[in-house]
């Protein structure tokens, strides 16, 4: 399989991560440091494993709990903020002391997707901020300038005042969540994103939090009047990468899988 970066990855051993704190990282040869941990096999517990029924339905894992094969940092930038803990089968963004750390970087899939259903479990640290973006392209400085964002944030204790369109499950900066459905900080959440010929749905813990039609009059109005009014590339593609946002906060992902819609 294709490795995460060239030159070769820097590997190290860490203890199993917990929501209370991150693991130390190293930056070697300008590559993303990927952590591994000895110990229990998370796959044996059903983490990052597809059932026979899912395989028959066409699901594919985007993260196997062992490494970051199939992922890379947006635009090939240098970052050391992402690790893998094989003991827990989690992809862990370590966060940083400042939001503008030059060691941060958003992860994107090597592969591009057009019509799909994406499913992922995530757990966010207190006061955290992150997101899952889709239909991302790389001609801009940041993924959010092209791809819509499924917002993930600490709705209760984020240190700044939040607008409704900034809350978890929202179509970020476009549509506020239909319901508030995030579990308390420290607990796992399940996200589902459906994109099918311009029709998009966001789901959080089994509840629909957003639904919209790209290029509809309402969508165009929201773009023209909101944060993306000067971002000409926002929402203009119908095929692109999946991106996991490094917003300087700790976040954990597992069971990241996708099914393409034919």
C-alpha positions in Angstrom: 0.0 0.0 0.0 1.1 3.6 -0.5 2.8 5.0 2.6 1.6 8.2 4.2 4.6 10.3 3.2 7.9 10.3 1.3 10.6 10.2 2.7 10.0 7.2 5.1 7.8 7.7 8.1 9.2 8.2 11.6 7.9 5.4 13.9 7.8 5.3 17.7 6.1 3.6 20.5 3.6 5.2 22.8 1.3 4.1 25.6 -2.4 3.8 24.9 -3.9 7.2 24.6 -6.7 8.6 26.7 -8.8 11.7 26.5 -6.9 13.3 29.3 -3.7 13.9 27.4 -1.7 13.4 24.2 1.5 11.5 23.4 4.9 12.9 22.5 5.8 13.1 18.9 9.0 13.5 16.8 9.4 15.1 13.4 11.9 13.2 11.3 12.8 14.0 7.6 9.9 16.4 7.4 7.4 13.6 7.6 4.4 13.0 9.8 5.2 11.0 12.8 3.0 7.9 13.1 2.8 6.3 16.5 2.3 2.6 17.2 1.7 0.8 20.5 2.4 -2.7 21.6 -0.3 -4.5 23.4 -3.8 -5.6 22.7 -5.1 -5.9 19.2 -8.0 -3.5 18.9 -9.2 -5.3 15.7 -9.9 -8.3 17.8 -12.5 -6.3 19.7 -14.3 -5.3 16.6 -12.7 -1.9 16.1 -11.9 -0.9 12.6 -13.3 -4.1 11.2 -16.0 -4.6 8.5 -18.7 -7.2 9.0 -19.4 -9.6 6.2 -22.7 -7.7 5.6 -20.8 -4.4 5.3 -18.3 -5.9 2.9 -21.2 -7.3 0.8 -22.8 -3.8 0.7 -19.5 -2.3 -0.6 -18.1 -0.6 2.5 -14.4 0.0 2.7 -12.2 1.0 5.6 -10.4 4.3 5.4 -8.4 3.5 8.6 -7.4 0.1 9.7 -6.2 1.0 13.2 -2.6 0.1 12.4 -1.2 3.0 10.3 -2.1 6.0 8.2 -1.8 4.3 4.8 -4.2 6.0 2.4 -3.9 9.4 4.2 -1.5 12.3 3.8 -1.2 15.9 4.9 -3.0 18.5 2.8 -0.8 19.9 0.0 2.1 17.7 1.2 2.9 20.0 4.2 4.9 19.0 7.2 3.0 18.0 10.4 3.7 15.9 13.4 0.3 16.2 15.1 -1.2 12.9 14.0 -0.5 9.5 15.6 -1.9 6.0 15.6 -2.3 4.0 18.7 -2.6 0.3 17.7 -3.6 -0.7 21.2 -6.8 1.2 21.0 -7.2 1.3 17.2 -7.5 5.1 17.2 -6.2 7.9 15.0 -5.2 10.7 17.4 -4.7 14.4 16.6 -2.4 15.6 19.4 -3.4 19.2 19.3 -1.0 22.1 19.8 -0.5 24.9 22.3 -1.4 27.5 19.7 -3.9 27.3 16.9 -1.3 28.6 14.4 1.4 26.0 15.1 3.5 25.3 12.1 3.5 21.6 13.0 -0.3 21.2 12.4 -1.8 19.8 9.3 -5.2 18.5 8.1 -5.2 14.9 6.9 -6.8 14.0 3.6 -7.5 10.7 1.9 -5.3 9.8 -1.1 -8.4 8.8 -2.9 -11.2 11.1 -4.1 -14.9 10.4 -3.7 -18.0 11.7 -5.4 -21.2 10.1 -4.2 -20.8 8.2 -0.9 -21.9 7.5 2.6 -19.2 8.1 5.2 -19.3 6.8 8.7 -16.8 7.6 11.6 -16.6 7.5 15.4 -14.9 10.4 17.1 -14.1 11.7 20.6 -13.1 15.3 21.2 -11.1 16.8 24.1 -12.6 19.6 26.3 -12.8 23.0 24.7 -11.9 21.4 21.4 -12.7 22.2 17.8 -12.3 20.1 14.7 -14.3 18.9 11.6 -14.7 16.4 8.8 -14.6 17.9 5.3 -15.6 16.4 2.0 -15.2 17.1 -1.7 -11.9 18.8 -0.8 -9.5 19.8 -3.6 -5.9 21.1 -3.2 -5.6 24.3 -5.2 -6.4 26.5 -2.2 -4.5 27.3 1.0 -6.8 25.2 3.2 -9.3 22.4 2.7 -12.3 24.5 4.0 -11.9 26.9 1.0 -13.2 24.1 -1.3 -15.0 21.4 0.7 -18.0 21.7 3.0 -17.4 21.0 6.6 -19.2 18.8 9.1 -18.6 20.7 12.3 -17.2 19.1 15.5 -16.8 21.3 18.6 -17.3 21.5 22.3 -20.7 23.1 22.2 -20.9 23.6 25.9 -17.5 24.9 27.0 -15.7 26.2 23.9 -13.9 29.3 25.1 -15.4 31.6 22.6 -19.1 32.4 21.9 -20.5 30.2 19.2 -22.9 31.0 16.5 -25.5 28.4 15.8 -23.8 27.5 12.5 -20.6 26.7 14.4 -22.2 23.9 16.5 -21.6 20.2 16.2 -23.3 18.5 13.2 -23.8 21.8 11.4 -23.0 22.4 7.8 -20.3 24.8 9.0 -20.9 28.5 8.2 -23.9 27.6 6.1 -26.6 25.8 8.1 -27.0 25.4 11.9 -27.7 21.9 13.2 -31.4 20.9 13.1 -30.9 19.3 16.6 -28.2 19.3 19.2 -27.1 15.7 19.3 -23.5 15.5 20.5 -22.7 13.3 23.5 -20.9 14.9 26.5 -17.2 15.6 26.1 -15.1 12.5 26.7 -17.7 10.2 25.2 -17.6 8.7 21.7 -19.9 10.1 18.9 -20.9 8.6 15.6 -21.0 10.7 12.4 -22.7 9.8 9.1 -22.3 12.0 6.0 -24.3 11.2 2.9 -23.4 12.9 -0.4 -25.5 11.9 -3.5 -25.6 14.0 -6.6 -25.6 17.3 -4.7 -28.0 16.1 -2.0 -26.2 16.2 1.4 -27.2 14.9 4.9 -25.3 15.2 8.2 -26.2 12.7 11.0 -24.9 12.7 14.6 -25.6 9.8 16.9 -28.5 8.7 14.8 -30.1 12.1 14.4 -30.2 14.2 11.3 -28.5 17.5 11.9 -28.3 19.0 8.4 -29.8 18.5 5.0 -29.2 20.6 1.9 -29.0 20.7 -1.8 -25.8 22.1 -3.3 -26.5 24.8 -6.0 -30.0 25.3 -4.8 -31.3 28.9 -4.5 -31.1 28.6 -0.7 -27.6 27.2 -0.8 -26.4 30.0 -3.2 -28.0 32.6 -0.9 -26.3 31.3 2.2 -22.9 31.3 0.4 -23.4 34.8 -1.0 -24.3 36.3 2.3 -22.1 34.4 4.7 -18.5 33.5 5.4 -17.8 32.0 2.0 -19.0 34.9 -0.1 -15.4 35.6 -1.3 -14.4 32.0 -1.4 -15.1 31.3 -5.1 -14.0 27.7 -4.9 -16.2 26.7 -1.9 -18.6 24.0 -2.9 -17.8 24.1 -6.5 -16.6 20.6 -7.0 -18.6 17.4 -6.8 -15.6 15.0 -6.3 -12.7 15.3 -3.8 -10.9 14.1 -0.8 -12.2 13.5 2.7 -10.3 15.6 5.3 -9.9 15.4 9.0 -9.3 18.8 10.5 -6.4 19.6 12.8 -7.7 22.8 14.5 -5.1 22.6 17.3 -7.3 20.4 19.5 -7.1 16.8 20.5 -9.5 14.5 18.8 -9.6 10.7 18.3 -11.1 8.8 15.3 -11.9 5.2 14.7 -14.2 3.0 12.5 -13.7 5.4 9.6 -15.4 3.8 6.6 -17.0 4.7 3.4 -19.4 3.2 0.8 -19.5 4.7 -2.6 -23.0 5.3 -4.1 -23.2 4.2 -7.7 
